[in-house]
Amino acid sequence: MFAYQMHESRSADLRREAAQHRLVREAAAARREQRREARRARALARWVKAA
């Protein structure tokens, strides 16, 4: 029974760790998209200003 409890505990730890990694990846992707949109907006503003 002890081995099963250790296995369950380790599985839970791995699931929590995976969830944390997913959150980090999603946050990084959101920041990249935010920077990309800001770049597009600046380029568009320059284009409109030049026209």
N, C-alpha and C positions, 0 to 999 in steps of 0.2 A: 504493500500500500504506500509506503514511503516513496518509492521510486515514481509511482504514478503522481503523487502530490508534487514532487520535484519537477516532473515533466510538465504538469499543469502550470506551475509557477513560472517555469522558464518560458512556456508558450505565451503566457500572459505578458511577461516582460518583453518578449519579441514583438508581440502585437502593439504594445505601447510604444516601443522604439520605432516601429514601422510607421505608426500614426504620426509620431513627432517628425520623422523624416519627410513624410508627405506634406505636413504643414510648412516645413521649411522650404521645400521645393515650390509649393503653391505661392508662398509669400515672395520668393525670389522671382517667380514668373510674373506675378502681379507688379512687382517693382519694374521689371524689364518692360512690360507692356505700358506702364505709366510713363517711363522715359521715352519709349518709342512714340507714344501719342504726343508727348510734349515736343519732341523733335519734329513731328509732322506738322503740328500747329505753328511752330516757329517758321518752318519752311513755307507754309501756306501764307503766313502773315507777311513774310518778305516778298513772296510772289505777288500778293495783292497790293502791297505797298509800291512795288516797282511798276505795276500796271497803270 
